[in-house]
Amino acid sequence: MKKYILIIGFIALFSIKVFTQQIYICEYKADSDIKVFVTKYKSEATLKVYVTDYKSEAKGIRGIWYFTKYKSDADWKIYFTKYKNDADIIIYYTKYKSEAGWSK
C-alpha cells in the first residue's frame, strides 16, 4: 500500500513540473535539474524553444519558456553546458511561438 501511495505522489509531482516552464539559469551544474546545450541547427534540437516575456504563456509542454530572476519561482533550474555530450536536452531558440515544441 505504501508503494502505491509513493508512486501516485511521484506521478502527481512529476506532472505538475512537466506542465509548467518557468526557468532559472544556474551558475553551477550541480545546482541544476537539467543540463542544456544550445545548437545553431534546428535539425539537431530535441526541443525548439520560444522565450516569452509573459509568465502566463509558459504553460504546458510546448517549449515556451519564461526566464525568472529567482530560483524559488522556477519550475526548472537549468545549466547551459558548452558541450553537446554533457547535455540532457539540446535546444534551438526559435523566433516564432508556433515553431516551439519537441522534435519528432
Order of alpha helices (4+ residues) and beta strands (2+ residues): alpha-beta-beta-beta-beta-beta-beta-beta
